[in-house]
Amino acid sequence: MFVTPAFAQTASATGTGSALASFVPLILIFGIMYFLMIRPQQKKMKVHRAMVEALRRGDQVVTQGGIVAKVVKVQEDGMVEVEIAEGVKVKVVKHTITQVLNRTEAAASA
């Protein structure tokens, strides 16, 4: 009916160790998800952001809608004016540009 103090102390010590051991798989799963999913996505976003910031007049681009266009004007408010056909100009959001097909060379400084 009465539990000895030595028996009660050993029971609580094993309970703490098993609680810590139950969190190890959770931490391991989070680590695997970070290296397989989160980190590559962050790298991809960084590359896309650099591509969009490097846009300039004359670049041939592909929009998210699949339209191939030529950049006519890069505006500071996050918009780009592109020419999709002869005389047809459209404004699109910079971040909807998915790919740069032909990049124009920067003018050489004299």
Contacts in CASP RR format, 6 or more apart in sequence:
PFRMAT RR
TARGET T0000
AUTHOR 0000-0000-0000
METHOD contacts of the structure
MODEL  1
MFVTPAFAQTASATGTGSALASFVPLILIFGIMYFLMIRPQQKKMKVHRA
MVEALRRGDQVVTQGGIVAKVVKVQEDGMVEVEIAEGVKVKVVKHTITQV
LNRTEAAASA
48 95 0 8 1.000
51 97 0 8 1.000
51 100 0 8 1.000
52 94 0 8 1.000
52 95 0 8 1.000
52 97 0 8 1.000
55 61 0 8 1.000
55 71 0 8 1.000
55 74 0 8 1.000
55 80 0 8 1.000
55 94 0 8 1.000
55 97 0 8 1.000
55 100 0 8 1.000
56 71 0 8 1.000
56 74 0 8 1.000
56 104 0 8 1.000
56 106 0 8 1.000
57 71 0 8 1.000
57 72 0 8 1.000
57 73 0 8 1.000
57 74 0 8 1.000
57 104 0 8 1.000
58 70 0 8 1.000
58 71 0 8 1.000
58 72 0 8 1.000
58 104 0 8 1.000
59 70 0 8 1.000
59 71 0 8 1.000
59 100 0 8 1.000
59 102 0 8 1.000
59 103 0 8 1.000
59 104 0 8 1.000
60 68 0 8 1.000
60 69 0 8 1.000
60 70 0 8 1.000
60 71 0 8 1.000
60 100 0 8 1.000
60 101 0 8 1.000
60 102 0 8 1.000
61 68 0 8 1.000
61 69 0 8 1.000
61 70 0 8 1.000
61 71 0 8 1.000
61 80 0 8 1.000
61 82 0 8 1.000
61 97 0 8 1.000
61 99 0 8 1.000
61 100 0 8 1.000
61 101 0 8 1.000
62 68 0 8 1.000
62 69 0 8 1.000
62 97 0 8 1.000
62 98 0 8 1.000
62 99 0 8 1.000
62 101 0 8 1.000
63 69 0 8 1.000
63 82 0 8 1.000
63 92 0 8 1.000
63 96 0 8 1.000
63 97 0 8 1.000
63 98 0 8 1.000
64 96 0 8 1.000
64 97 0 8 1.000
64 98 0 8 1.000
65 96 0 8 1.000
66 98 0 8 1.000
67 82 0 8 1.000
67 84 0 8 1.000
68 84 0 8 1.000
68 101 0 8 1.000
69 82 0 8 1.000
69 83 0 8 1.000
69 84 0 8 1.000
69 90 0 8 1.000
69 92 0 8 1.000
70 82 0 8 1.000
70 83 0 8 1.000
71 80 0 8 1.000
71 81 0 8 1.000
71 82 0 8 1.000
72 81 0 8 1.000
72 82 0 8 1.000
72 83 0 8 1.000
72 89 0 8 1.000
73 80 0 8 1.000
73 81 0 8 1.000
74 80 0 8 1.000
74 81 0 8 1.000
74 94 0 8 1.000
75 81 0 8 1.000
75 91 0 8 1.000
78 93 0 8 1.000
78 94 0 8 1.000
78 95 0 8 1.000
79 91 0 8 1.000
79 92 0 8 1.000
79 93 0 8 1.000
79 94 0 8 1.000
80 91 0 8 1.000
80 92 0 8 1.000
80 93 0 8 1.000
80 94 0 8 1.000
80 97 0 8 1.000
81 89 0 8 1.000
81 90 0 8 1.000
81 91 0 8 1.000
82 89 0 8 1.000
82 90 0 8 1.000
82 91 0 8 1.000
82 92 0 8 1.000
83 89 0 8 1.000
83 90 0 8 1.000
84 90 0 8 1.000
END
